[in-house]
């Protein structure tokens, strides 16, 4: 046997995800691809906030904040 050879067995183990689980994971990662959504999620780790608080803190219009919150809610990352 060579150094580092484990007799043909792999040390690595992989978790196999079903297609549904993989799609859910992709939806979650998509939430992290936007700066405003990341900022909203970060703020929510501190305390619950309403749209008016996000508007003030992020200096963004109500419509933009509401759309991002709806996006996060549809993916199960925030609750009303």
N, C-alpha and C positions, 0 to 999 in steps of 0.2 A: 504494500500500500504506500501511496505517496503521502507526503506531509499534507495534512488538511483533508485527506480523503476519508470519508466515513463509511467506507464499504458499500458505496452505491446508494446509500440512503440520503435523502435531502434533509438538511436541517431546517430549511425554510418551510413555513406552513402558511398557507393562503386561505383567507376566508372567502368562500364563494358566495356571492350575492345573487339573489334571483333578479329577474328583469325589473319587477315592480320595486324592489328595494333599491336597485341601482338608479332607477328613474327618480325615486324620492331623494336620494343622495344628490343627484345632479340638480334637482330643484333647489335644494338647500344651498349648494355651492353657488348657484346662480344668484342667490340673494346677497352673497358676499362680493359680487362683482361690481357693486355700485357704491361709491363713496358715501352718498347720503344714507343708503340703507345700513351701511356699516356704522355710521355715526348714530343713527337711530337705535340700532341694537346695542351699541355701547352705552348710550344714555339710559336705556331701559335696564341695564345691569345695575345701575345706581338706585333707581326708584321708578315707580309707575309715573307716566306723564301723559298729558292730553295734547291734542294737536296744537293748541295755542302755545303751549310751552315749547314744543319743537320749533314752531315758527319763530319764536323769540330767540331761542338758543342758536338755531342753525341759520337764522336770517334768510328763510326761504318762504315762498308763498304757501298759503293753506292748501291749495290744490295740489301742489307738488308733494307736500308732506302726506296728505290723505292718500294719494296714489301709491306712494311707497309703503305706507302702512297697510293698505289693502293688499299689495303684492306680498308683503310679509305674512299677513293674516291668511291668505289663500294657501300659503305653503306651511302653515302651522307653526310659524316662529313667534308670532305675537297673538295676544288675545285682547278683545275689547273689554 
